[in-house]
């Protein structure tokens, strides 16, 4: 049986990794909105470079056998579900604001905690349950503010991305032995032929490809640190900590792209942030 100090260290490492992932992930909108190429073109080049960087990391770690050939059914599931989340995430950033995407993503604790409770019987404390309900109400307010506009489609895509990540959190809690880097690389590679079919990656100018090289590296770092952190934390806590990107993405959107959140986004986002902070007080 692992000692108390070992468990505390594992929890601390998990917190650090998920926080790093949240900070890095919050910059995704900068890369997506910073280029003029379409969503499928971005998905193609981001996928190529994210997979390349991730495979380089796997080779450097000397863990190709474990990460690729022994990822198991849970690893394949993480890769495929992650691919659908990415396919929704990129166009979501094109169709709605960075603030809305980040705020909707912050509702992941509700879905992750409920999935873990139903699927693996993970304890759901009153504090986390209440925080998740409040954050869900906040998401509803954001959707109401986008109803009837193109932002509503973007919000729906952001919601699916959130669902996909919540499912991934629950899988890692149920099967903690599932590797992180291999499934992350798979999620990128799966989308490459699809993006070639629906997009025109050869039309992307060189200077934008260079931006997407950086995007691929950022995405690889965020995916691996998130997965490694999720193994060490409860599904609810993973979702709540990863929601720390919530205030950063809207800030980047405002400073760089002059995106001003709507009143509904501000009210709903405030509720979500208060829910996240409230569940972490006293931990």
N, C-alpha and C positions, 0 to 999 in steps of 0.2 A: 504493500500500500504506500503511495507517495505521502511524504510528510507534509505538514502544514506549510513549512517554508517553501517547499517545492511547488505546492499548489498556488501559494501567493505569488511566487516568481512567474509561474506560467500565466496567471491572471494579469499580472503587471505587463508582461511582454505582449499579451493579447491586446490590452488597452492601447499600448504604444503603437502596435502595428495597425490597428483599425483607425487610430487617429491620423497616422501618417497617410493611410489610404484615403481618408476623408479629405485631407488637405490637398493631396495630389489630384484626387478625382474632381475637386471643385474647379480646377482649371480647364476641364474638358470643353466647356462652352467657349472659352477663349479661342481654342484651336478650331472648333467647328464653325463658329461665326466669323473667325478671322480669315477664312478663305472663301472664295466665290464659287467653288465647285459644289456640285450637288451631293446629296446624302450618300448615294451609292458609290460615287467616286471617292468620297471621304472614307466610307466603310472599307473599300478595297485597299487603299494605300495604308490606312491605319492598321488594317488586319495584317497586311504583309509585314510591316515593320514591327508591330506588336508581337507577332508570332516569331519573327526573327530574333528580336531581343530576348524573348522568353526562352527560346531554344538555346540561345547563347548562355543564358543564366543556368539552364539545366545542365549543359555540357560542362560549364565551369564548376558546378556543384558535383559533377560526376554522378548524377542521379537519373540518368536517362532510363534505366531499367524500371525504376520505381515510378517515375513521373509519367512515362509514356506507355510502356508495355504492361505495367501492373496497376494502372489507374482504376481498373475495375468498372463495373456498371455504374457505380456512384460517380466516378470521375467523368465517364462519358455523359452521364445525365447533367452534371454541372456544366460541361463544355457546351452541350446542345442548348440547354436553357439559357446559359450566358450569352450564346450567339443570338437568340431571339431578343434578349434584353438589349444588346448592343444595336441590333437592327431597328429597334424602336427608339433608342436613346438619341442617336444621331439626328434623325429627322425631327424628333421632338424639340431639339435645340434650334432647329431651323424654323419651326412653326410657332413656337411660343417663346416666352422670355426665359433667360437663365434662372431668374427668381422662381418662376412657376415650376420648372423642372426640379430645382433643388428642394423647394418646399413640398412638392408632392412626394419626392423620394424620401423625405423625412418621415413619411407615414409607414415606412418599411417595418418599424417595430411592431405595429399592430398585426400585420400579416405574419411576420416572422415568429413572434411570440405565440400567436394563436396556432400557427402550424406546428410549432414545437410542442405545444400543450396537447393538441389533438393527436399528433403523430407519434411522439416519443414520450409523452407524459411529463414533459419538463414543467417544473413549478412556475406558475404565473402569479406573481405577487400582486396585491391590491394596488400598490403604487404604480407598477408598470402597466397593469391593466387600465387604470384610470388615465395614465399618461397617454396610452395608445388610443383610447376612446376620444380624448380631447384632440389629439393630433388628427384623427380621422375626421372629426367635425371640421377642423381647420381645412383639410383637403376639400371637403364638400363646399365650403365657402369659396375656395379658389375656383372650383369647377363652375359654381354658380356665376362667378364674375366673368368667366370666359364663354359662357353659353351663347351660341349663335355666331361666334367668330371663328377665324382660322385657328386661334389659340386653343380652342376647345379640342381640336384634333390633336394638336401638340400635347395638350394636357393628358388626353387619353393614352397616347403613346408613352408619355412619362409614367403613367400609372402602370402600364404593363411592364415597363422596365423595373419599376419598384416591386411588382409582384414576382418577377423573375429573380431579383436579388434576394427577396424574402425566402423564396423556395430554396435558393442556393445556401442561405444561412442555415436553414433547417436541415438540409442534406448533410452539411458539415458537422452539425451537432449530432445527427443520427449516425453518421459514418465518419468519425474524426480521423480515421486512417487515410481518408481520401487525399491524394496529393493536391497541391495548389497550382504549381506551374504548368504541369501537363494539361489539365483541363482548361487553363487560361489560354494556352497556345491553341488548343483545339477549338475553342470558341472563336478565335480569330480566323483560323484557317477555314473553318466551315463556311464562313461568309464570303471568302475570296471568290470562288466560282459563281456564287449567286450574284455578287456585285458586278462581276464581269458580264453576266447575262443581262442585268437590268441597267447597268451604267456604262459609261465610256471612260474608263480610267486613263486611257492613252491621251485624252484631251486635257488632262490636268497640267498646267504649266509647271516648269521646274521649280520656281520659287515657292509654289504652293506645296509641291511634293516635299520640299525641305521642311516646311512647317509640319507636315503630316509625319515626317520622320520623328520629330520631337513628340508629336502626339502619340505615336506608337510606343515610344519609350515611356512616356508618362502613364499610358494605359497599362503597360506591362507591369510597372512598379505598383500601381494602384490595385491591380487584380491579384497579384501575388501576396502583397501585404494584407489585403482584405481577407483572402482565403486563409492565410496562416493565422491571422488574428481571430477569425471566426471559430477556429477549432478550439480556442482556449477560453471562449466566453459563451454565455447563454445567448440564445437567438435574440431575445429582447434587448439585452445589453449591447450586442453587436450592432443591431439596427439603430439603437439610440445614440451610440458613440459615432457611428458613421454619419449620422445626421448633423454632425458638427460642421459639415460642409455647407449646411443650409445658410448661414449668414455670409459665408465667403463668396459663393457663386453670385448672389444678387449684387454684392459689393463690386465684384469684377464686372458684372454686366452694366452697372451704373457708371463706374469709372472709365471703362473702355468703350462701351457701346451706347452709353447714355440711355440705357433701358430703365425706365422709372416704373416700379411695380404699381399695379392698380390698387385701389382702395381695398378690394376684396382680397387681393394677394397679401396686402399688408396686414389686414385683420386676421386672415387665415394663417399666415406665416407666423404672426405673433403668438397665436394659440399653440402652434406646433412647437415653436422654440420654448415657450413656457412649459409645455408638456415634457419636452426633452430635459430641460434643466431640473424640473421638479422631480423627475424619476431618478436623477443622479444625486440629489441632495441626501446626505447622510450615508452614502455608500462607503 
